[in-house]
Amino acid sequence: MESISIPLVVENQRGLTAGNIFYTHFVCRPRATIVEEFTVKYVLVVLLLLHVIPETYAMSCEENLQICVEGGGGNACYRKFDCDQNTDPSDNDHFPVILGLHEVLPFNDGNQLTVSSKQLEKLICRIIANDFDIVSLSEAIDMPRENQVVLTFDDGYIGNYRYAFPVLQRYLAPATFFIHPSTIGSKLGAYRKMTRQMLSSVYASGLVSLGSHSWTHQDLRTVRKKQLLIDFSESNELLKSITGGDIRFIAYPGGYSDRVVWNAARSSGYTHGFSYGSAFSSRENPFARPRAYVDNRNIDILFPLASQTCNW
């Protein structure tokens, strides 16, 4: 069964954001922008991907679908699509759903970036119950196939070690932690960052890979190329001292990037870079691959069809 995605526009209290709906059997391309409510058949997954409006994706769905969904900060109204039966296998290139999370705590502390360990566990349960495979970022990039989901966590919060990592172990779910090494072992406001020993421990488990989130965690578009190369080099060297191997992937802070950033990433030895936001993401550019922004406003409505199975 094929699962391919539709680019959708969502309107909520924060303005225009984005979402994906996964269907089967037909490939669709956007034809119109009439917003109405409708009943969806064959829906596998609804993802509210805040800040991400994907570019030209293959889509599969029924004819003339539109939907309004509550959640993710407001009522989400999606565009109307017309559908054509898929006759071109090249339209079905498999592209993983890469989820980007941040801090994980035993409770929701009111910060929209924070999700609880229970929310994370229910999300993983629903992903698996919907017949998706949670795979490592390397596997998704090197061996893409249908129904792949990748878990990534930004910023190296200590909650990723204390609360997210045990959930990953329970489900044998691989993940990538994107780290900005200048803050390893530090405390920023109310939030502490993982120590070097903690990073070594999760990496040694074989479940967690480490990627760069730059050295200083700033908008990389504002940094001169020479300084970008220094930033990336320092980040790489420290992370390599933990992993003993090359660091292939970088996630840009805030998802912000441009051609100068991409070229610097390539020159620094990365093979892929990851962004949020339609202006910065492209499936065709390995240094601007899209991720889905996940926080406490949308995590509970992702992969909804198995909600009863995972409702404990």
C-alpha positions in Angstrom: 0.0 0.0 0.0 1.4 3.4 -1.0 1.4 6.4 1.3 2.2 9.6 -0.4 1.6 13.2 0.7 -0.3 16.2 -0.3 0.8 19.8 0.2 -2.0 21.6 2.0 -2.4 25.1 3.4 -3.8 25.5 6.9 -5.3 28.7 8.3 -5.4 29.1 12.1 -4.8 31.7 14.7 -1.1 31.9 13.7 -2.0 32.7 10.1 -0.9 30.4 7.3 0.9 27.2 8.3 0.7 23.9 6.6 -0.4 20.3 6.8 -0.2 16.9 5.1 -2.8 14.3 4.6 -1.9 10.8 3.5 -4.1 8.7 1.3 -4.0 5.7 -1.1 -4.8 4.6 -4.6 -4.8 8.0 -6.5 -2.3 10.7 -7.3 -3.5 14.3 -7.0 -2.2 17.7 -8.0 -3.7 21.0 -6.7 -6.2 22.5 -9.2 -8.3 24.9 -7.1 -8.5 26.7 -3.8 -12.1 26.3 -2.7 -12.3 25.6 1.0 -15.2 23.4 2.2 -15.8 20.6 4.7 -15.8 17.0 3.5 -15.6 13.5 4.7 -12.3 11.8 4.0 -12.0 8.1 3.0 -8.8 6.1 3.0 -7.1 8.6 5.2 -4.0 7.2 6.8 -2.5 10.2 8.5 -3.2 13.8 9.2 -0.1 15.9 10.0 -0.2 19.6 10.9 3.3 20.6 9.9 3.6 24.0 11.4 5.9 26.2 9.5 6.1 23.7 6.6 4.4 24.2 3.3 5.9 21.4 1.1 6.6 22.0 -2.5 5.6 19.7 -5.3 4.8 16.4 -3.7 3.1 13.4 -5.3 -0.3 13.0 -3.6 -2.9 10.2 -3.5 -6.5 10.8 -2.5 -10.1 10.6 -3.7 -11.5 13.1 -6.1 -12.2 16.7 -5.1 -11.3 16.4 -1.5 -11.4 19.3 1.0 -11.3 19.2 4.8 -11.5 21.3 7.9 -9.9 20.0 11.0 -9.8 21.4 14.5 -6.5 21.6 16.4 -3.0 22.8 16.1 -3.9 26.3 17.3 -7.2 26.8 15.5 -9.5 25.5 12.8 -7.4 24.2 10.0 -9.0 24.5 6.5 -7.4 22.8 3.7 -7.5 23.5 0.0 -9.6 21.6 -2.6 -7.8 19.2 -4.9 -8.7 17.3 -8.1 -7.3 13.9 -8.5 -6.0 11.8 -11.4 -5.3 8.1 -11.3 -1.6 7.5 -11.0 -0.2 5.9 -14.1 3.4 7.1 -13.7 5.5 5.1 -11.2 8.0 7.9 -11.1 5.4 9.9 -9.2 5.6 7.5 -6.3 9.1 8.2 -5.2 9.1 7.5 -1.5 10.0 10.3 0.8 10.2 9.9 4.6 8.2 11.9 7.1 10.8 13.5 9.2 9.5 14.8 12.5 11.3 17.6 14.4 10.8 17.8 18.2 12.5 19.6 21.0 12.3 19.2 24.8 10.6 16.2 26.4 9.5 16.3 30.1 7.3 14.2 32.3 4.7 16.9 32.0 3.8 19.8 29.7 5.4 22.9 31.3 3.5 25.4 29.2 6.3 26.0 26.7 4.9 25.1 23.2 8.1 23.4 22.3 7.8 21.0 25.2 5.9 17.7 24.9 5.4 15.2 27.6 6.9 11.7 27.6 3.4 10.3 27.5 2.6 12.3 24.4 5.8 11.1 22.8 5.0 7.5 23.6 1.4 7.8 22.3 2.8 9.3 19.1 5.2 6.4 18.6 2.4 4.0 19.3 0.1 5.6 16.7 2.9 5.7 14.1 3.5 1.9 14.5 -0.3 1.1 14.7 -0.7 2.9 11.4 1.8 0.5 9.8 4.6 3.1 9.5 8.2 2.1 10.2 10.3 4.3 12.5 13.7 4.3 10.9 17.0 6.1 11.4 17.7 9.2 9.4 20.6 7.4 7.6 18.3 4.6 6.6 15.6 7.0 5.3 18.2 8.9 3.3 20.1 5.9 2.0 17.3 3.4 1.6 14.1 5.3 1.1 10.9 3.3 0.9 7.2 3.8 1.6 5.8 4.4 5.1 9.0 5.6 6.7 9.0 8.0 9.7 12.1 9.6 11.3 12.2 11.1 14.8 14.6 14.0 15.4 15.1 16.1 18.5 16.8 19.5 18.4 18.9 21.4 20.9 20.2 18.6 23.1 17.9 19.2 26.1 18.5 17.0 29.1 14.9 15.8 28.9 15.8 14.0 25.7 18.1 11.9 27.7 16.0 11.4 30.9 12.6 11.1 29.4 12.6 10.7 25.6 15.5 8.1 25.4 13.7 5.6 27.7 10.6 5.8 25.4 12.8 5.2 22.4 14.4 2.2 24.1 11.0 0.8 25.0 9.9 0.8 21.4 13.4 0.2 19.8 12.7 3.4 17.9 15.8 5.1 16.4 16.2 8.8 16.5 18.7 11.6 15.7 19.6 14.3 18.2 20.7 17.5 16.6 23.2 19.2 18.9 24.8 22.7 19.1 27.9 21.8 21.0 28.6 25.2 22.4 25.9 24.6 25.0 26.7 21.0 26.0 26.3 20.6 29.7 25.0 24.1 30.2 21.8 25.6 31.6 19.8 28.1 29.6 17.1 29.6 31.7 15.0 26.8 33.1 16.4 24.2 30.7 19.5 22.2 31.0 21.4 20.6 28.1 22.8 17.1 27.9 26.4 16.5 29.1 29.1 15.0 26.9 28.8 11.7 28.9 25.0 11.6 28.3 25.5 12.1 24.6 28.1 9.4 24.5 25.7 7.1 26.4 22.8 7.5 24.0 25.1 7.2 20.9 26.6 4.0 22.3 23.1 2.5 22.5 22.9 2.2 18.8 19.5 3.8 18.7 20.5 7.5 18.7 22.7 9.2 16.1 24.1 12.7 16.5 23.8 15.5 14.0 24.9 19.1 14.0 22.6 22.0 14.9 25.5 24.4 14.2 27.9 25.5 16.9 26.2 28.7 18.1 22.5 28.2 17.2 21.8 31.5 15.4 20.1 32.4 12.2 22.8 31.1 9.8 21.7 33.4 7.0 23.1 36.3 9.0 26.6 34.7 9.3 29.4 35.4 6.8 30.6 32.3 4.9 34.0 32.3 6.5 32.5 32.3 9.9 30.0 29.6 8.8 32.8 27.3 7.9 34.4 27.9 11.3 31.1 27.3 13.0 30.5 24.1 11.1 34.0 22.8 11.6 34.0 23.4 15.4 30.6 21.6 15.6 31.8 18.7 13.6 35.1 18.2 15.4 33.4 18.1 18.8 30.6 15.7 17.7 33.2 13.5 15.9 35.1 13.2 19.2 32.0 11.7 20.7 30.9 9.4 17.8 34.3 8.6 16.3 32.9 9.1 12.8 31.9 11.7 10.4 28.8 13.8 11.0 26.6 13.6 7.9 23.6 15.7 8.8 22.9 19.2 9.9 19.6 20.8 11.0 19.6 24.5 10.6 18.6 26.5 13.7 15.0 27.7 13.2 15.1 26.0 9.8 16.6 29.1 8.3 19.0 28.6 5.4 20.0 29.9 2.0 22.4 29.1 -0.8 25.4 30.4 1.2 24.5 28.2 4.1 23.9 25.2 1.8 27.3 25.6 0.1 29.1 26.0 3.5 27.4 22.8 4.7 28.5 21.0 1.6 32.1 22.3 2.0 32.1 21.2 5.6 31.5 17.6 4.7 27.8 17.3 5.4 25.8 15.2 3.0 22.3 16.6 3.9 20.8 19.6 5.6 17.3 20.0 7.1 15.0 23.0 7.3 11.5 24.0 8.3 9.4 26.2 6.2 8.4 26.2 2.5 10.8 29.0 1.7 13.8 26.9 3.0 12.8 23.4 2.1 13.0 21.3 -1.1 12.9 17.6 -1.7 15.3 18.0 -4.7 18.0 19.8 -2.7 19.8 17.5 -0.3 20.8 20.5 1.8 17.3 21.8 2.2 15.3 18.7 3.1 12.0 19.4 4.9 11.1 18.4 8.4 7.7 18.5 10.1 7.7 20.8 13.1 6.1 19.0 16.1 5.1 20.7 19.3 2.4 20.4 22.0 -0.2 22.1 19.7 -0.2 19.3 17.1 1.5 16.2 18.6 -1.8 14.7 19.9 -3.5 14.8 16.4 -0.7 13.3 14.3 -1.4 9.8 13.0 -5.0 9.8 14.4 -6.5 6.6 13.0 -5.0 4.5 15.8 -6.0 6.9 18.6 -8.2 4.3 20.2 -5.5 1.6 20.1 -3.0 4.0 21.8 -5.5 5.7 24.2 -4.3 4.6 27.6 
